[in-house]
Amino acid sequence: MTYGRLDFTVPVEESVSLLAGLAAETGKKNLTVEVIPDAGHGLFRMQESDPRQPVAPLSISRAFFAAIEGWLRTGGFLGAR
């Protein structure tokens, strides 16, 4: 599960906490939650000083792609670099 830290439409901290609680209650150990530091909703890069404004030019956070790659490698879906 991925969240953008600068998302102003979703309560990120609360969502992460709820998911962690559900995973603990059900004994699920394969839940991965990543909070992308420079991203907002849709994982677009947003301005730190004004999270409602995207960074120009508009782009998806590179940290999102790095998180997905890491998850795929950890799960054995991709080979070593």
Protein Blocks (a to p, Z undefined) as FASTA:
>chain_A
ZZdfklckbcfklmmmmmmmmmmmnopakbccdddfkbcehhiacdfklmkbccdddddd
fklmmmmmmmmmmnopaccZZ
